[in-house]
Amino acid sequence: MPRLPLLPGLALLSLSLLPACSTPPASPPSRPLLIQRCPTVTPCALPALAPTTNTQLADSWQQHRAALEQCAAQIHHIIQCQQRHD
């Protein structure tokens, strides 16, 4: 029985295709990528006031106190967020 000569290129091609016939190993299930970011730090704004009477002074003190409380609440929220995500 006559043998056909093997062509080296054909033999190498068939050998290189063999791994493609097998099934790849199972990959682990993918988890959704969740990016949770904390709010950015922004400067707190205090109202600029120039009281000229005691009543205006008392009112400006109340406005400054409210602005500082709001600023403290923002900072507290950012700190809590950073502690949760660290």
C-alpha positions in Angstrom: 0.0 0.0 0.0 1.5 3.3 -1.1 2.0 6.0 1.6 1.3 9.6 0.8 4.1 11.9 1.8 3.2 14.1 4.8 3.6 17.7 4.2 5.2 19.3 7.2 3.0 22.4 7.0 -0.2 20.3 7.0 0.9 18.2 9.9 1.8 21.3 12.0 -1.5 22.9 11.1 -3.5 19.9 12.2 -1.4 19.7 15.5 -2.0 23.3 16.2 -5.7 22.9 15.8 -6.0 20.1 18.3 -6.2 22.2 21.4 -9.0 24.2 19.8 -11.2 21.1 19.7 -11.2 20.7 23.5 -13.6 22.7 25.7 -12.0 25.4 27.7 -12.1 25.1 31.5 -15.1 26.5 33.2 -14.6 30.1 34.3 -15.9 31.2 37.8 -19.2 33.0 37.7 -18.8 36.7 37.1 -19.7 39.1 39.9 -21.3 42.4 39.0 -18.9 45.3 39.3 -20.2 47.8 41.8 -18.5 51.1 42.1 -19.8 53.1 45.0 -18.2 56.4 45.5 -18.5 58.7 48.4 -19.5 62.3 47.8 -16.7 64.7 47.0 -15.6 67.1 49.7 -16.8 70.6 49.0 -15.9 73.7 50.9 -18.6 74.9 53.4 -20.0 78.3 52.7 -20.6 80.7 55.5 -22.8 83.7 54.9 -21.0 87.0 54.9 -22.8 89.3 57.3 -22.1 92.8 58.7 -24.5 93.3 61.6 -24.9 96.8 62.9 -27.4 96.2 65.7 -27.8 93.7 68.4 -30.8 92.2 66.7 -28.8 91.7 63.4 -25.9 90.3 65.5 -28.2 87.7 67.1 -29.7 86.9 63.7 -26.2 86.5 62.1 -25.1 84.3 64.9 -28.1 82.0 64.2 -27.3 81.9 60.5 -23.7 81.1 61.1 -24.6 78.4 63.5 -27.1 76.8 61.0 -24.4 76.9 58.3 -21.8 75.3 60.5 -24.3 72.5 61.5 -25.0 71.9 57.9 -21.3 71.7 57.1 -20.7 69.3 60.0 -23.5 67.1 58.8 -21.9 66.9 55.3 -18.5 66.0 56.8 -20.0 63.4 59.1 -21.8 61.8 56.1 -18.6 61.7 54.0 -16.6 60.2 57.0 -19.3 57.4 57.4 -19.2 56.7 53.7 -15.4 56.4 53.6 -15.4 54.1 56.6 -18.0 51.8 55.0 -16.0 51.5 51.8 -12.5 51.1 53.1 
